[in-house]
Amino acid sequence: MNILPALALGLALLYAALKPLSDGLFNTSMWLAKVLAPADTVDGVSAQQFLKLGQAALMEGWLSNIPFITSITLFSSLIIAFVYHWWAAVVAYFVAATLAAVTNLVWGRSAFHYLCLIQHKMANRAADYKRDGDTERLSAAESYCRDLENIMSIYRDTRVRPPSRKQLKDIPFGDLYYWRDHARPRL
């Protein structure tokens, strides 16, 4: 019996299980970078670079590995399925994509949930910077913590999900309340 199809299916299932967390963290961090940017920021190449740097600062550490690992599981599943048979890669892709869509709908959490994860990680980093005597990074981490706590107080009971990449384009820079007022809450 060939183990490759089972391995490809297992990786596709792992991809689907990690997809809600991966998308939630990625989308929330991009949204945070945009709402923490100055309100007079003009959309363009430099603004996109600014958002990527802001997202990297928010996702530093193990949080940034989750979207990477999720992508690796999908590609590994497809490669293993392709080694078995070319058509198995097509089947694995459709199985993984369908399951990921379903798990995103069922297991996707509110933006507040991902805000808590990011804030908790930022608070841990601030404690590490304080322990190491890195006052510059400590100041930045504490500032991020205060900003995140403010945003968490705004979105605490709203049950809105993080904006998708497409929805993020409509959100103005620096507007903390826009998504709360314009998003549909999760039922």
MODELLER restraints for C-alpha pairs under 7 A, 6 or more apart:
rsr = mdl.restraints
at = mdl.atoms
rsr.add(forms.Gaussian(group=physical.xy_distance, feature=features.Distance(at['CA:4:A'], at['CA:80:A']), mean=6.26, stdev=0.5))
rsr.add(forms.Gaussian(group=physical.xy_distance, feature=features.Distance(at['CA:4:A'], at['CA:81:A']), mean=6.63, stdev=0.5))
rsr.add(forms.Gaussian(group=physical.xy_distance, feature=features.Distance(at['CA:4:A'], at['CA:84:A']), mean=6.17, stdev=0.5))
rsr.add(forms.Gaussian(group=physical.xy_distance, feature=features.Distance(at['CA:5:A'], at['CA:81:A']), mean=6.09, stdev=0.5))
rsr.add(forms.Gaussian(group=physical.xy_distance, feature=features.Distance(at['CA:5:A'], at['CA:84:A']), mean=6.89, stdev=0.5))
rsr.add(forms.Gaussian(group=physical.xy_distance, feature=features.Distance(at['CA:8:A'], at['CA:77:A']), mean=4.33, stdev=0.5))
rsr.add(forms.Gaussian(group=physical.xy_distance, feature=features.Distance(at['CA:8:A'], at['CA:78:A']), mean=6.86, stdev=0.5))
rsr.add(forms.Gaussian(group=physical.xy_distance, feature=features.Distance(at['CA:8:A'], at['CA:80:A']), mean=5.67, stdev=0.5))
rsr.add(forms.Gaussian(group=physical.xy_distance, feature=features.Distance(at['CA:8:A'], at['CA:81:A']), mean=5.47, stdev=0.5))
rsr.add(forms.Gaussian(group=physical.xy_distance, feature=features.Distance(at['CA:9:A'], at['CA:77:A']), mean=6.88, stdev=0.5))
rsr.add(forms.Gaussian(group=physical.xy_distance, feature=features.Distance(at['CA:9:A'], at['CA:92:A']), mean=6.71, stdev=0.5))
rsr.add(forms.Gaussian(group=physical.xy_distance, feature=features.Distance(at['CA:11:A'], at['CA:73:A']), mean=5.57, stdev=0.5))
rsr.add(forms.Gaussian(group=physical.xy_distance, feature=features.Distance(at['CA:11:A'], at['CA:74:A']), mean=6.73, stdev=0.5))
rsr.add(forms.Gaussian(group=physical.xy_distance, feature=features.Distance(at['CA:11:A'], at['CA:77:A']), mean=5.21, stdev=0.5))
rsr.add(forms.Gaussian(group=physical.xy_distance, feature=features.Distance(at['CA:12:A'], at['CA:73:A']), mean=6.89, stdev=0.5))
rsr.add(forms.Gaussian(group=physical.xy_distance, feature=features.Distance(at['CA:12:A'], at['CA:74:A']), mean=6.00, stdev=0.5))
rsr.add(forms.Gaussian(group=physical.xy_distance, feature=features.Distance(at['CA:12:A'], at['CA:77:A']), mean=5.75, stdev=0.5))
rsr.add(forms.Gaussian(group=physical.xy_distance, feature=features.Distance(at['CA:12:A'], at['CA:92:A']), mean=6.75, stdev=0.5))
rsr.add(forms.Gaussian(group=physical.xy_distance, feature=features.Distance(at['CA:12:A'], at['CA:96:A']), mean=4.92, stdev=0.5))
rsr.add(forms.Gaussian(group=physical.xy_distance, feature=features.Distance(at['CA:13:A'], at['CA:96:A']), mean=6.68, stdev=0.5))
rsr.add(forms.Gaussian(group=physical.xy_distance, feature=features.Distance(at['CA:14:A'], at['CA:73:A']), mean=6.94, stdev=0.5))
rsr.add(forms.Gaussian(group=physical.xy_distance, feature=features.Distance(at['CA:15:A'], at['CA:70:A']), mean=5.47, stdev=0.5))
rsr.add(forms.Gaussian(group=physical.xy_distance, feature=features.Distance(at['CA:15:A'], at['CA:73:A']), mean=5.52, stdev=0.5))
rsr.add(forms.Gaussian(group=physical.xy_distance, feature=features.Distance(at['CA:15:A'], at['CA:74:A']), mean=5.71, stdev=0.5))
rsr.add(forms.Gaussian(group=physical.xy_distance, feature=features.Distance(at['CA:15:A'], at['CA:96:A']), mean=6.89, stdev=0.5))
rsr.add(forms.Gaussian(group=physical.xy_distance, feature=features.Distance(at['CA:16:A'], at['CA:96:A']), mean=6.06, stdev=0.5))
rsr.add(forms.Gaussian(group=physical.xy_distance, feature=features.Distance(at['CA:16:A'], at['CA:99:A']), mean=5.48, stdev=0.5))
rsr.add(forms.Gaussian(group=physical.xy_distance, feature=features.Distance(at['CA:16:A'], at['CA:100:A']), mean=4.13, stdev=0.5))
rsr.add(forms.Gaussian(group=physical.xy_distance, feature=features.Distance(at['CA:16:A'], at['CA:103:A']), mean=6.44, stdev=0.5))
rsr.add(forms.Gaussian(group=physical.xy_distance, feature=features.Distance(at['CA:17:A'], at['CA:103:A']), mean=6.70, stdev=0.5))
rsr.add(forms.Gaussian(group=physical.xy_distance, feature=features.Distance(at['CA:18:A'], at['CA:70:A']), mean=5.99, stdev=0.5))
rsr.add(forms.Gaussian(group=physical.xy_distance, feature=features.Distance(at['CA:19:A'], at['CA:70:A']), mean=6.46, stdev=0.5))
rsr.add(forms.Gaussian(group=physical.xy_distance, feature=features.Distance(at['CA:19:A'], at['CA:100:A']), mean=5.97, stdev=0.5))
rsr.add(forms.Gaussian(group=physical.xy_distance, feature=features.Distance(at['CA:19:A'], at['CA:104:A']), mean=6.74, stdev=0.5))
rsr.add(forms.Gaussian(group=physical.xy_distance, feature=features.Distance(at['CA:20:A'], at['CA:103:A']), mean=6.53, stdev=0.5))
rsr.add(forms.Gaussian(group=physical.xy_distance, feature=features.Distance(at['CA:20:A'], at['CA:104:A']), mean=4.77, stdev=0.5))
rsr.add(forms.Gaussian(group=physical.xy_distance, feature=features.Distance(at['CA:20:A'], at['CA:107:A']), mean=6.35, stdev=0.5))
rsr.add(forms.Gaussian(group=physical.xy_distance, feature=features.Distance(at['CA:20:A'], at['CA:108:A']), mean=5.17, stdev=0.5))
rsr.add(forms.Gaussian(group=physical.xy_distance, feature=features.Distance(at['CA:22:A'], at['CA:66:A']), mean=5.65, stdev=0.5))
rsr.add(forms.Gaussian(group=physical.xy_distance, feature=features.Distance(at['CA:22:A'], at['CA:67:A']), mean=4.70, stdev=0.5))
rsr.add(forms.Gaussian(group=physical.xy_distance, feature=features.Distance(at['CA:22:A'], at['CA:70:A']), mean=6.80, stdev=0.5))
rsr.add(forms.Gaussian(group=physical.xy_distance, feature=features.Distance(at['CA:24:A'], at['CA:114:A']), mean=6.47, stdev=0.5))
rsr.add(forms.Gaussian(group=physical.xy_distance, feature=features.Distance(at['CA:24:A'], at['CA:162:A']), mean=6.36, stdev=0.5))
rsr.add(forms.Gaussian(group=physical.xy_distance, feature=features.Distance(at['CA:25:A'], at['CA:114:A']), mean=5.89, stdev=0.5))
rsr.add(forms.Gaussian(group=physical.xy_distance, feature=features.Distance(at['CA:27:A'], at['CA:162:A']), mean=5.99, stdev=0.5))
rsr.add(forms.Gaussian(group=physical.xy_distance, feature=features.Distance(at['CA:27:A'], at['CA:163:A']), mean=6.27, stdev=0.5))
rsr.add(forms.Gaussian(group=physical.xy_distance, feature=features.Distance(at['CA:27:A'], at['CA:164:A']), mean=6.03, stdev=0.5))
rsr.add(forms.Gaussian(group=physical.xy_distance, feature=features.Distance(at['CA:27:A'], at['CA:165:A']), mean=6.70, stdev=0.5))
rsr.add(forms.Gaussian(group=physical.xy_distance, feature=features.Distance(at['CA:28:A'], at['CA:111:A']), mean=6.52, stdev=0.5))
rsr.add(forms.Gaussian(group=physical.xy_distance, feature=features.Distance(at['CA:28:A'], at['CA:114:A']), mean=6.60, stdev=0.5))
rsr.add(forms.Gaussian(group=physical.xy_distance, feature=features.Distance(at['CA:28:A'], at['CA:162:A']), mean=5.33, stdev=0.5))
rsr.add(forms.Gaussian(group=physical.xy_distance, feature=features.Distance(at['CA:29:A'], at['CA:55:A']), mean=5.30, stdev=0.5))
rsr.add(forms.Gaussian(group=physical.xy_distance, feature=features.Distance(at['CA:29:A'], at['CA:58:A']), mean=6.34, stdev=0.5))
rsr.add(forms.Gaussian(group=physical.xy_distance, feature=features.Distance(at['CA:29:A'], at['CA:59:A']), mean=6.90, stdev=0.5))
rsr.add(forms.Gaussian(group=physical.xy_distance, feature=features.Distance(at['CA:30:A'], at['CA:51:A']), mean=6.80, stdev=0.5))
rsr.add(forms.Gaussian(group=physical.xy_distance, feature=features.Distance(at['CA:30:A'], at['CA:55:A']), mean=5.51, stdev=0.5))
rsr.add(forms.Gaussian(group=physical.xy_distance, feature=features.Distance(at['CA:31:A'], at['CA:163:A']), mean=6.95, stdev=0.5))
rsr.add(forms.Gaussian(group=physical.xy_distance, feature=features.Distance(at['CA:31:A'], at['CA:168:A']), mean=6.55, stdev=0.5))
rsr.add(forms.Gaussian(group=physical.xy_distance, feature=features.Distance(at['CA:33:A'], at['CA:51:A']), mean=5.41, stdev=0.5))
rsr.add(forms.Gaussian(group=physical.xy_distance, feature=features.Distance(at['CA:33:A'], at['CA:54:A']), mean=5.01, stdev=0.5))
rsr.add(forms.Gaussian(group=physical.xy_distance, feature=features.Distance(at['CA:33:A'], at['CA:55:A']), mean=5.52, stdev=0.5))
rsr.add(forms.Gaussian(group=physical.xy_distance, feature=features.Distance(at['CA:34:A'], at['CA:51:A']), mean=6.20, stdev=0.5))
rsr.add(forms.Gaussian(group=physical.xy_distance, feature=features.Distance(at['CA:34:A'], at['CA:173:A']), mean=5.29, stdev=0.5))
rsr.add(forms.Gaussian(group=physical.xy_distance, feature=features.Distance(at['CA:34:A'], at['CA:174:A']), mean=6.43, stdev=0.5))
rsr.add(forms.Gaussian(group=physical.xy_distance, feature=features.Distance(at['CA:35:A'], at['CA:173:A']), mean=5.24, stdev=0.5))
rsr.add(forms.Gaussian(group=physical.xy_distance, feature=features.Distance(at['CA:35:A'], at['CA:174:A']), mean=4.09, stdev=0.5))
rsr.add(forms.Gaussian(group=physical.xy_distance, feature=features.Distance(at['CA:35:A'], at['CA:175:A']), mean=5.39, stdev=0.5))
rsr.add(forms.Gaussian(group=physical.xy_distance, feature=features.Distance(at['CA:35:A'], at['CA:176:A']), mean=5.59, stdev=0.5))
rsr.add(forms.Gaussian(group=physical.xy_distance, feature=features.Distance(at['CA:36:A'], at['CA:174:A']), mean=5.40, stdev=0.5))
rsr.add(forms.Gaussian(group=physical.xy_distance, feature=features.Distance(at['CA:37:A'], at['CA:173:A']), mean=5.86, stdev=0.5))
rsr.add(forms.Gaussian(group=physical.xy_distance, feature=features.Distance(at['CA:37:A'], at['CA:174:A']), mean=5.15, stdev=0.5))
rsr.add(forms.Gaussian(group=physical.xy_distance, feature=features.Distance(at['CA:38:A'], at['CA:173:A']), mean=6.40, stdev=0.5))
rsr.add(forms.Gaussian(group=physical.xy_distance, feature=features.Distance(at['CA:38:A'], at['CA:174:A']), mean=5.17, stdev=0.5))
rsr.add(forms.Gaussian(group=physical.xy_distance, feature=features.Distance(at['CA:39:A'], at['CA:173:A']), mean=4.91, stdev=0.5))
rsr.add(forms.Gaussian(group=physical.xy_distance, feature=features.Distance(at['CA:39:A'], at['CA:174:A']), mean=4.18, stdev=0.5))
rsr.add(forms.Gaussian(group=physical.xy_distance, feature=features.Distance(at['CA:39:A'], at['CA:175:A']), mean=6.83, stdev=0.5))
rsr.add(forms.Gaussian(group=physical.xy_distance, feature=features.Distance(at['CA:41:A'], at['CA:47:A']), mean=6.87, stdev=0.5))
rsr.add(forms.Gaussian(group=physical.xy_distance, feature=features.Distance(at['CA:41:A'], at['CA:173:A']), mean=6.35, stdev=0.5))
rsr.add(forms.Gaussian(group=physical.xy_distance, feature=features.Distance(at['CA:58:A'], at['CA:118:A']), mean=6.78, stdev=0.5))
rsr.add(forms.Gaussian(group=physical.xy_distance, feature=features.Distance(at['CA:77:A'], at['CA:92:A']), mean=6.96, stdev=0.5))
rsr.add(forms.Gaussian(group=physical.xy_distance, feature=features.Distance(at['CA:78:A'], at['CA:89:A']), mean=4.93, stdev=0.5))
rsr.add(forms.Gaussian(group=physical.xy_distance, feature=features.Distance(at['CA:78:A'], at['CA:92:A']), mean=6.21, stdev=0.5))
rsr.add(forms.Gaussian(group=physical.xy_distance, feature=features.Distance(at['CA:78:A'], at['CA:93:A']), mean=6.53, stdev=0.5))
rsr.add(forms.Gaussian(group=physical.xy_distance, feature=features.Distance(at['CA:79:A'], at['CA:89:A']), mean=6.99, stdev=0.5))
rsr.add(forms.Gaussian(group=physical.xy_distance, feature=features.Distance(at['CA:81:A'], at['CA:88:A']), mean=5.05, stdev=0.5))
rsr.add(forms.Gaussian(group=physical.xy_distance, feature=features.Distance(at['CA:81:A'], at['CA:89:A']), mean=4.67, stdev=0.5))
rsr.add(forms.Gaussian(group=physical.xy_distance, feature=features.Distance(at['CA:81:A'], at['CA:92:A']), mean=6.70, stdev=0.5))
rsr.add(forms.Gaussian(group=physical.xy_distance, feature=features.Distance(at['CA:82:A'], at['CA:88:A']), mean=5.93, stdev=0.5))
rsr.add(forms.Gaussian(group=physical.xy_distance, feature=features.Distance(at['CA:82:A'], at['CA:89:A']), mean=4.72, stdev=0.5))
rsr.add(forms.Gaussian(group=physical.xy_distance, feature=features.Distance(at['CA:109:A'], at['CA:161:A']), mean=6.36, stdev=0.5))
rsr.add(forms.Gaussian(group=physical.xy_distance, feature=features.Distance(at['CA:110:A'], at['CA:159:A']), mean=5.11, stdev=0.5))
rsr.add(forms.Gaussian(group=physical.xy_distance, feature=features.Distance(at['CA:110:A'], at['CA:160:A']), mean=5.28, stdev=0.5))
rsr.add(forms.Gaussian(group=physical.xy_distance, feature=features.Distance(at['CA:110:A'], at['CA:161:A']), mean=4.25, stdev=0.5))
rsr.add(forms.Gaussian(group=physical.xy_distance, feature=features.Distance(at['CA:110:A'], at['CA:162:A']), mean=6.57, stdev=0.5))
rsr.add(forms.Gaussian(group=physical.xy_distance, feature=features.Distance(at['CA:111:A'], at['CA:160:A']), mean=6.01, stdev=0.5))
rsr.add(forms.Gaussian(group=physical.xy_distance, feature=features.Distance(at['CA:111:A'], at['CA:161:A']), mean=4.76, stdev=0.5))
rsr.add(forms.Gaussian(group=physical.xy_distance, feature=features.Distance(at['CA:111:A'], at['CA:162:A']), mean=4.65, stdev=0.5))
rsr.add(forms.Gaussian(group=physical.xy_distance, feature=features.Distance(at['CA:112:A'], at['CA:152:A']), mean=6.25, stdev=0.5))
rsr.add(forms.Gaussian(group=physical.xy_distance, feature=features.Distance(at['CA:112:A'], at['CA:155:A']), mean=5.94, stdev=0.5))
rsr.add(forms.Gaussian(group=physical.xy_distance, feature=features.Distance(at['CA:112:A'], at['CA:156:A']), mean=5.88, stdev=0.5))
rsr.add(forms.Gaussian(group=physical.xy_distance, feature=features.Distance(at['CA:115:A'], at['CA:152:A']), mean=6.54, stdev=0.5))
rsr.add(forms.Gaussian(group=physical.xy_distance, feature=features.Distance(at['CA:119:A'], at['CA:145:A']), mean=6.08, stdev=0.5))
rsr.add(forms.Gaussian(group=physical.xy_distance, feature=features.Distance(at['CA:119:A'], at['CA:148:A']), mean=6.04, stdev=0.5))
rsr.add(forms.Gaussian(group=physical.xy_distance, feature=features.Distance(at['CA:122:A'], at['CA:141:A']), mean=6.26, stdev=0.5))
rsr.add(forms.Gaussian(group=physical.xy_distance, feature=features.Distance(at['CA:122:A'], at['CA:145:A']), mean=6.37, stdev=0.5))
rsr.add(forms.Gaussian(group=physical.xy_distance, feature=features.Distance(at['CA:123:A'], at['CA:145:A']), mean=6.35, stdev=0.5))
rsr.add(forms.Gaussian(group=physical.xy_distance, feature=features.Distance(at['CA:125:A'], at['CA:141:A']), mean=6.98, stdev=0.5))
rsr.add(forms.Gaussian(group=physical.xy_distance, feature=features.Distance(at['CA:126:A'], at['CA:138:A']), mean=5.24, stdev=0.5))
rsr.add(forms.Gaussian(group=physical.xy_distance, feature=features.Distance(at['CA:126:A'], at['CA:141:A']), mean=5.25, stdev=0.5))
rsr.add(forms.Gaussian(group=physical.xy_distance, feature=features.Distance(at['CA:126:A'], at['CA:142:A']), mean=6.22, stdev=0.5))
rsr.add(forms.Gaussian(group=physical.xy_distance, feature=features.Distance(at['CA:129:A'], at['CA:137:A']), mean=6.40, stdev=0.5))
rsr.add(forms.Gaussian(group=physical.xy_distance, feature=features.Distance(at['CA:129:A'], at['CA:138:A']), mean=5.18, stdev=0.5))
rsr.add(forms.Gaussian(group=physical.xy_distance, feature=features.Distance(at['CA:130:A'], at['CA:138:A']), mean=6.00, stdev=0.5))
rsr.add(forms.Gaussian(group=physical.xy_distance, feature=features.Distance(at['CA:151:A'], at['CA:176:A']), mean=6.90, stdev=0.5))
rsr.add(forms.Gaussian(group=physical.xy_distance, feature=features.Distance(at['CA:155:A'], at['CA:180:A']), mean=6.72, stdev=0.5))
rsr.add(forms.Gaussian(group=physical.xy_distance, feature=features.Distance(at['CA:158:A'], at['CA:180:A']), mean=6.95, stdev=0.5))
rsr.add(forms.Gaussian(group=physical.xy_distance, feature=features.Distance(at['CA:158:A'], at['CA:185:A']), mean=6.48, stdev=0.5))
rsr.add(forms.Gaussian(group=physical.xy_distance, feature=features.Distance(at['CA:159:A'], at['CA:185:A']), mean=5.20, stdev=0.5))
rsr.add(forms.Gaussian(group=physical.xy_distance, feature=features.Distance(at['CA:159:A'], at['CA:186:A']), mean=5.55, stdev=0.5))
rsr.add(forms.Gaussian(group=physical.xy_distance, feature=features.Distance(at['CA:160:A'], at['CA:183:A']), mean=6.33, stdev=0.5))
rsr.add(forms.Gaussian(group=physical.xy_distance, feature=features.Distance(at['CA:160:A'], at['CA:184:A']), mean=6.26, stdev=0.5))
rsr.add(forms.Gaussian(group=physical.xy_distance, feature=features.Distance(at['CA:160:A'], at['CA:185:A']), mean=4.23, stdev=0.5))
rsr.add(forms.Gaussian(group=physical.xy_distance, feature=features.Distance(at['CA:160:A'], at['CA:186:A']), mean=5.62, stdev=0.5))
rsr.add(forms.Gaussian(group=physical.xy_distance, feature=features.Distance(at['CA:161:A'], at['CA:186:A']), mean=6.79, stdev=0.5))
rsr.add(forms.Gaussian(group=physical.xy_distance, feature=features.Distance(at['CA:171:A'], at['CA:178:A']), mean=6.68, stdev=0.5))
